[in-house]
Amino acid sequence: MPTPTVLAAPSPPPELVEADAILRRHASNPSAFLALNQGTSRFTVPGADGFAAYRRAGRCLVQLGGIFADPQDQDRILDGLMAKARDERCRLVAVQLLEADAERYAAQGFTVNQMGASYSRSLADFNLKGRPQMYLRNRISRARRAGVVVAEIGVDVPPAADLDAQLDEIDRDWLAAKGRHVKELAFMVGERKGPVAPLRRVFVATLDDGTVQGYITFSPVYGDHAGWLYDLPRRHPDATPGTMELLTLTALERFRTEGSRYFHFGLTPFTGLDHRHELAGHSRVASRLVHLLADHGQHVYPAAAQVAFKHKWAPDLVQPEYVAFRGRVSLRSVWRLLRVTNAL
């Protein structure tokens, strides 16, 4: 049997190492690490300790997760980003804002609406005991009985070319099985490859013969609820039932053993909506459309299925997340945002 070709893990480039250091100092948003994804730009101003992450999409600048900076620099960076959008005649929209960030944007004249909620689980007392977790235990046991084994790449098994090729195939099969009407929130999910891949962790599920059943990537989370973000799950369409649950449990237990405080499942758009979370001056147009998608949009984005999976793990930290529009909000502007983020 040939020896597998082991892949080296290159270090991230210096500018991304520094950006990650800024996140370590100042970021508390569970999705902040997504600011280092490929294709995402970072805006700063001279002398400021921090940046804003954004992507250009047509006539929009779409910004992610608030301003990752020293508090004394946040307004200055936001002012600079607004000036950049104005000079380039672009509409500035910010997504995945936590409540404190949302209030900052509202104070700067943005129209701010809840777009969904993020779900997290504290790890100190995590266990699967009790009747509520019976279904989850059964799913995990079923996968184990079928011979599914989970390993962390780079820890339990080396990164290898043949394994990487199987993961690429899982990606293709996953997207094909979802169909053309279901898309990722490309700006708002993790990625397995790219310059900061060495800072992420990847757990892979295989059968006894080495066939890959699925994988999950995890990104570091800094700040008040430090831990790891479940940011890119993939499974083969014919994977054994319980594979993703076994993958999740294996990673969760390892992180807990290492002393991590939280396991974050991330944002699910169009869920956890509550009028009590809305800020003064929110857009009724945006609110109506988001609630409409929450009630009837499962064929374009599987929010109900995603949040059902997250609720299996008894999340004990649920945070509303917001979208902020610079200027007046219309049905067209909300629709354009959903298209830009691939929510539709």
Secondary structure, 3 states (H helix, E strand, C coil): CCCCCECCCCCCCHHHHHHHHHHHHHCCCCCHHHHHCCCCEEECCCCCCEEEEEEEECCEEEEEEEEEECHHHHHHHHHHHHHHHHHCCCEEEEEEECHHHHHHHHHCCEEEEEEEEEEEEECCCCCCCCHHHHHHHHHHHHHHHCCCEEEEECCCECCEHHHHHHHHHHHHHHHHHHCCCCCCCHHHCCCCCCCCHHHCEEEEEECCCCCEEEEEEEEEECHHHCEEEEEEEEECCCCCCCHHHHHHHHHHHHHHHCCCCEEEEEEEECCCCCHHHCCCCCCHHHHHHHHHHHHHCCCCCCHHHHHHHHHCCCCCEEEEEEEEEECCCCHHHHHHHHHHCCCC
